Amino acid sequence: MKRCSKLRVNCSRRNFLAGLAVAPALAIAGQQSPDWWLPDLAREEERVRKELSTATGTKLVLLGTHGGPQPGQIRHNSSNVIVHKGAAYVVDCGLGVTNQFARTGLSFSAVRSIFITHHHPDHNIEYGPFLVIGWADGGLKQSVTAYGPPPLEQMTRDFLRSQQATIQFWAEDFKIAPLKMIDAHDLPKPGPVMQDENVKVTSVLVQHPPVRPAYGYRFDFPDRSIVFSGDTAPLKAVAEIARGADVLVHEAMDLDAIRSEAEQARKQGGKSIETQTSFDIFMRHIMADHSTAEDVGKIAQEAGVKTLVLSHLVPASTSLRDSTWRALAAKHYKGEIIVGHDLMVV
């Protein structure tokens, strides 16, 4: 296999896509102060913990805002947590969710429920590890519930079975009850999901082929309604379930920026047939499965939401300013627009 002349990595589809995310960061690193794009982790932790500790109502924390499964990026994979009266509701478990959750200062014992939008690695790969680490180190309660498309129940059983030796050793060593099967629920069709004393959750079927079913979720708390689009092509159904919501968290992409970064990656890797094929496959995927920021603005305007949060950003590089993302969505949406960043509290 040919080698990329500059980055010295295989020109596989995986590395090609990863190159889209990493190339801009490499380009700007020598031009601007690192403080512009690398957060002060201690300062970020202090800020989010303070905001949550002084919260008087429902708060949303964006744990990961990166679109795609590439590791080693400035942003983490998709994950969120909603906090209401000390109870935590986790939405998606992409790579990094466990560390990001811990950085908020929330206790794992606060986790009430976990919701998976669909079975792609940037949304579910750390679901099992989150359960085990939360139990081993943070007191995650056995009563936690999980909801998501089939086969979530089977996936949960299989993962916990694979970890039985680890779980038993830890339980024996620290004299605690072993982690057993949590209360996982398959959601074969959209509609009502669950309701407790804090929140009512409803799902909507979204379009993310070939993943079927894939869901978006609406959370109705006494003081606030929050909707997550999940990964989807632009859909009227998302506008309908988000009607009148306080917050819509919607995935977003910038096609011009994607094409520009792809061209940079091709220049670095050589214009091989393999590289071109990878790009063509990638573009077919995003056009069928995802939403541009302009389309997201239309959906938010139709839904009449108070605040639009752009997340699961593609590309997620720091070369795109927040003002650029906002301008794209603002072509059609006239409300408040927030560009998501990891550990942002809404």
C-alpha positions as CSV (number, residue, x, y, z in Angstrom):
1,M,0.0,0.0,0.0
2,K,1.3,3.5,-0.8
3,R,2.3,5.8,2.0
4,C,1.3,9.4,2.4
5,S,4.4,11.5,1.7
6,K,3.9,14.0,4.5
7,L,1.9,12.4,7.2
8,R,3.5,9.0,6.9
9,V,0.2,7.1,7.3
10,N,-1.6,4.6,5.1
11,C,-4.0,6.3,2.7
12,S,-6.9,4.2,3.9
13,R,-10.4,5.5,4.2
14,R,-10.1,5.6,7.9
15,N,-6.9,7.8,7.7
16,F,-8.3,9.8,4.9
17,L,-11.4,10.8,7.0
18,A,-9.2,11.4,10.1
19,G,-7.1,13.7,8.0
20,L,-10.1,15.9,7.3
21,A,-10.3,16.6,11.0
22,V,-6.6,16.9,11.9
23,A,-5.1,18.8,8.9
24,P,-6.6,22.2,9.8
25,A,-5.4,22.0,13.3
26,L,-1.9,21.2,12.1
27,A,-2.0,24.1,9.7
28,I,-3.0,26.7,12.3
29,A,-0.8,25.4,15.1
30,G,2.2,27.2,13.9
31,Q,0.3,30.4,13.1
32,Q,-1.5,31.1,16.3
33,S,-1.0,30.7,20.0
34,P,-2.0,27.3,21.2
35,D,-4.3,29.0,23.7
36,W,-6.6,29.8,20.9
37,W,-7.6,26.2,20.2
38,L,-6.4,24.1,23.2
39,P,-8.6,24.7,26.2
40,D,-7.2,25.0,29.7
41,L,-8.6,21.8,31.1
42,A,-8.4,22.9,34.7
43,R,-10.2,26.1,33.9
44,E,-12.8,24.3,31.9
45,E,-13.5,21.9,34.7
46,E,-13.7,24.6,37.3
47,R,-16.2,26.6,35.1
48,V,-18.6,23.7,34.4
49,R,-18.5,22.5,38.0
50,K,-19.3,26.0,39.3
51,E,-22.2,26.4,36.8
52,L,-23.7,23.0,37.7
53,S,-23.3,23.6,41.5
54,T,-25.1,26.9,41.3
55,A,-27.8,25.7,38.9
56,T,-31.4,26.4,39.9
57,G,-33.1,24.6,37.0
58,T,-32.5,22.1,34.3
59,K,-29.0,22.2,32.7
60,L,-27.6,20.6,29.6
61,V,-23.9,19.9,29.3
62,L,-22.4,19.1,25.9
63,L,-19.8,16.5,26.8
64,G,-18.8,15.8,23.2
65,T,-19.5,17.8,20.0
66,H,-17.4,16.1,17.4
67,G,-19.1,14.5,14.4
68,G,-17.5,11.1,13.6
69,P,-15.5,8.5,15.4
70,Q,-12.0,9.9,14.9
71,P,-9.9,9.7,18.2
72,G,-7.3,12.2,19.2
73,Q,-9.3,15.3,18.2
74,I,-9.8,18.5,20.2
75,R,-13.5,17.7,20.5
76,H,-14.8,14.4,21.9
77,N,-17.4,12.1,20.2
78,S,-21.1,12.7,20.7
79,S,-22.4,12.7,24.3
80,N,-24.5,14.9,26.5
81,V,-25.9,15.0,30.0
82,I,-29.0,16.7,31.3
83,V,-29.1,17.5,35.0
84,H,-32.4,18.1,36.9
85,K,-32.7,18.2,40.7
86,G,-29.5,16.1,41.1
87,A,-30.6,13.5,38.6
88,A,-28.5,13.0,35.4
89,Y,-29.8,11.8,32.1
90,V,-27.1,10.8,29.5
91,V,-27.7,11.1,25.8
92,D,-25.3,9.1,23.7
93,C,-22.0,7.5,24.8
94,G,-19.3,8.3,22.2
95,L,-15.6,7.9,22.9
96,G,-14.6,10.0,25.9
97,V,-18.0,10.2,27.6
98,T,-16.7,8.7,30.8
99,N,-13.9,11.1,31.3
100,Q,-16.0,14.1,30.2
101,F,-18.8,13.1,32.6
102,A,-16.3,12.9,35.5
103,R,-14.9,16.3,34.6
104,T,-18.3,17.9,35.3
105,G,-18.0,17.0,38.9
106,L,-21.3,15.0,38.8
107,S,-21.3,11.7,40.6
108,F,-22.0,8.5,38.7
109,S,-24.5,7.7,41.3
110,A,-26.6,10.6,39.9
111,V,-27.1,8.8,36.6
112,R,-30.8,7.9,36.3
113,S,-31.0,6.9,32.6
114,I,-29.0,6.5,29.4
115,F,-30.4,7.1,25.9
116,I,-28.7,6.0,22.7
117,T,-29.8,7.6,19.5
118,H,-28.4,5.0,17.1
119,H,-25.7,2.3,16.8
120,H,-22.7,4.1,15.3
121,P,-19.4,4.0,17.2
122,D,-19.3,7.8,17.8
123,H,-22.6,7.4,19.7
124,N,-22.4,4.1,21.5
125,I,-18.8,2.8,21.7
126,E,-18.3,3.8,25.3
127,Y,-21.8,2.8,26.6
128,G,-20.5,-0.4,28.2
129,P,-17.3,1.1,29.6
130,F,-19.3,4.0,31.0
131,L,-21.4,1.5,33.0
132,V,-18.5,-0.5,34.3
133,I,-16.3,2.5,35.2
134,G,-19.2,4.3,36.7
135,W,-20.0,1.2,38.9
136,A,-16.3,0.5,39.8
137,D,-15.2,4.0,40.6
138,G,-18.3,6.2,40.9
139,G,-21.1,4.3,42.6
140,L,-23.3,4.0,39.5
141,K,-26.6,2.5,40.9
142,Q,-27.9,-0.8,39.8
143,S,-31.3,0.8,39.1
144,V,-30.0,2.8,36.1
145,T,-32.1,2.3,32.9
146,A,-31.0,2.5,29.3
147,Y,-33.1,3.0,26.1
148,G,-32.2,2.8,22.5
149,P,-32.8,1.1,19.2
150,P,-32.5,-2.7,19.0
151,P,-30.4,-4.6,19.8
152,L,-29.5,-2.5,22.9
153,E,-30.7,-5.2,25.3
154,Q,-28.5,-7.9,23.7
155,M,-25.6,-5.5,23.4
156,T,-25.8,-4.8,27.1
157,R,-26.0,-8.5,28.1
158,D,-23.1,-9.3,25.8
159,F,-20.8,-6.5,27.1
160,L,-21.5,-7.3,30.7
161,R,-20.8,-11.0,30.0
162,S,-17.5,-10.1,28.4
163,Q,-16.6,-8.2,31.6
164,Q,-17.7,-10.8,34.1
165,A,-14.2,-11.7,35.2
166,T,-13.2,-8.0,35.7
167,I,-16.4,-7.3,37.5
168,Q,-16.1,-10.3,39.9
169,F,-12.4,-9.5,40.7
170,W,-13.3,-5.9,41.5
171,A,-16.3,-6.8,43.6
172,E,-14.3,-9.4,45.6
173,D,-11.4,-7.1,46.1
174,F,-13.5,-4.1,47.3
175,K,-16.3,-6.0,48.9
176,I,-19.1,-4.5,46.8
177,A,-22.0,-6.0,45.0
178,P,-21.1,-7.1,41.4
179,L,-22.5,-5.1,38.5
180,K,-25.4,-7.0,37.1
181,M,-27.6,-6.5,34.0
182,I,-29.1,-3.0,34.1
183,D,-32.6,-2.3,33.0
184,A,-32.0,-1.9,29.3
185,H,-35.0,-1.4,26.9
186,D,-35.1,-1.8,23.1
187,L,-37.2,0.8,21.3
188,P,-38.4,-0.9,18.1
189,K,-40.6,2.0,17.1
190,P,-40.9,5.8,17.9
191,G,-43.2,7.3,20.5
192,P,-43.3,7.5,24.3
193,V,-40.0,6.2,25.9
194,M,-40.3,6.8,29.6
195,Q,-41.6,9.1,32.3
196,D,-40.5,9.6,35.9
197,E,-41.0,12.3,38.5
198,N,-38.6,14.6,36.6
199,V,-39.1,14.2,32.9
200,K,-41.2,12.7,30.0
201,V,-39.2,11.4,27.1
202,T,-40.5,10.9,23.6
203,S,-38.6,9.5,20.5
204,V,-38.9,10.4,16.8
205,L,-37.7,8.3,13.9
206,V,-35.0,10.0,11.9
207,Q,-33.3,9.3,8.6
208,H,-29.7,7.9,8.9
209,P,-29.4,5.1,6.4
210,P,-28.4,2.3,6.6
211,V,-29.0,2.5,10.4
212,R,-32.6,1.6,11.1
213,P,-34.1,2.6,13.4
214,A,-32.3,5.7,14.5
215,Y,-34.0,8.2,16.8
216,G,-34.1,11.7,18.0
217,Y,-35.4,12.4,21.5
218,R,-37.5,15.1,23.2
219,F,-37.1,15.7,27.0
220,D,-39.9,17.6,28.7
221,F,-38.9,18.8,32.2
222,P,-41.2,21.0,34.3
223,D,-39.1,24.1,33.4
224,R,-37.6,23.3,30.0
225,S,-37.9,21.2,26.9
226,I,-34.8,19.9,25.2
227,V,-34.7,18.1,21.8
228,F,-31.9,16.1,20.3
229,S,-32.0,15.4,16.5
230,G,-29.6,12.5,16.6
231,D,-27.8,11.9,13.3
232,T,-30.2,12.6,10.5
233,A,-30.9,14.1,7.1
234,P,-33.0,17.3,7.4
235,L,-36.5,16.1,8.4
236,K,-39.9,17.8,9.0
237,A,-40.4,15.1,11.7
238,V,-37.7,16.7,13.8
239,A,-39.3,20.1,13.4
240,E,-42.6,18.6,14.5
241,I,-41.2,16.9,17.7
242,A,-39.2,20.1,18.5
243,R,-42.3,22.4,18.1
244,G,-42.1,25.0,20.8
245,A,-39.1,23.5,22.6
246,D,-36.7,25.7,24.6
247,V,-33.6,24.0,23.1
248,L,-33.0,22.1,19.9
249,V,-29.6,20.3,19.8
250,H,-29.1,19.5,16.1
251,E,-26.2,18.0,14.2
252,A,-24.7,20.3,11.6
253,M,-22.2,20.2,8.7
254,D,-20.6,22.8,6.4
255,L,-20.2,21.3,2.9
256,D,-17.9,24.0,1.7
257,A,-15.5,23.5,4.6
258,I,-15.7,19.7,4.1
259,R,-14.7,20.0,0.5
260,S,-11.9,22.4,1.3
261,E,-10.4,20.2,4.0
262,A,-10.8,17.1,1.7
263,E,-8.7,18.9,-0.9
264,Q,-6.0,19.6,1.7
265,A,-6.0,16.0,2.7
266,R,-5.8,14.9,-1.0
267,K,-2.8,17.2,-1.5
268,Q,-1.1,15.7,1.5
269,G,-1.9,12.1,0.6
270,G,-1.6,12.3,-3.2
271,K,-4.4,12.1,-5.6
272,S,-4.6,8.3,-5.7
273,I,-7.7,6.4,-6.8
274,E,-8.1,5.0,-3.3
275,T,-8.1,8.5,-1.8
276,Q,-10.7,9.8,-4.4
277,T,-12.8,6.7,-3.8
278,S,-12.8,7.3,0.0
279,F,-13.8,10.9,-0.5
280,D,-16.7,9.9,-2.9
281,I,-18.0,7.3,-0.4
282,F,-17.7,9.8,2.4
283,M,-19.6,12.5,0.4
284,R,-22.4,10.1,-0.5
285,H,-22.8,9.2,3.1
286,I,-23.0,12.7,4.5
287,M,-25.4,13.9,1.8
288,A,-27.8,11.0,2.5
289,D,-27.4,11.0,6.3
290,H,-26.6,14.4,7.7
291,S,-27.9,18.0,7.7
292,T,-26.2,21.2,6.6
293,A,-26.2,24.2,9.1
294,E,-28.5,26.0,6.6
295,D,-31.0,23.2,6.7
296,V,-30.8,23.0,10.5
297,G,-31.7,26.7,10.6
298,K,-34.8,26.0,8.5
299,I,-35.9,23.2,10.9
300,A,-35.3,25.4,14.0
301,Q,-37.3,28.3,12.5
302,E,-40.2,26.0,11.5
303,A,-40.2,24.4,15.0
304,G,-40.2,27.8,16.7
305,V,-37.6,26.8,19.2
306,K,-36.1,29.4,21.5
307,T,-32.5,28.3,21.2
308,L,-30.7,26.3,18.5
309,V,-27.5,24.5,19.6
310,L,-25.2,23.2,16.8
311,S,-23.4,20.1,17.7
312,H,-21.9,16.9,16.1
313,L,-20.1,19.3,13.9
314,V,-18.5,18.2,10.6
315,P,-15.9,19.3,10.1
316,A,-15.1,19.8,13.8
317,S,-11.8,21.5,13.3
318,T,-10.8,24.8,14.9
319,S,-10.3,26.4,11.5
320,L,-14.1,27.1,11.5
321,R,-15.0,30.1,13.7
322,D,-18.2,30.1,15.7
323,S,-19.3,33.1,13.7
324,T,-19.1,31.0,10.5
325,W,-21.4,28.3,11.9
326,R,-23.9,30.9,13.3
327,A,-24.0,32.7,10.0
328,L,-25.0,29.6,8.1
329,A,-27.8,28.7,10.4
330,A,-28.9,32.4,10.7
331,K,-29.8,32.5,7.0
332,H,-33.1,30.9,8.0
333,Y,-33.3,30.9,11.8
334,K,-33.8,34.2,13.7
335,G,-33.5,32.9,17.3
336,E,-30.5,32.4,19.6
337,I,-27.8,30.2,18.0
338,I,-25.2,28.5,20.1
339,V,-22.2,26.7,18.6
340,G,-21.5,23.7,20.7
341,H,-18.2,23.1,22.5
342,D,-17.2,20.3,24.8
343,L,-18.2,21.0,28.4
344,M,-20.5,23.9,27.4
345,V,-23.4,24.3,29.8
346,V,-26.7,25.4,28.3
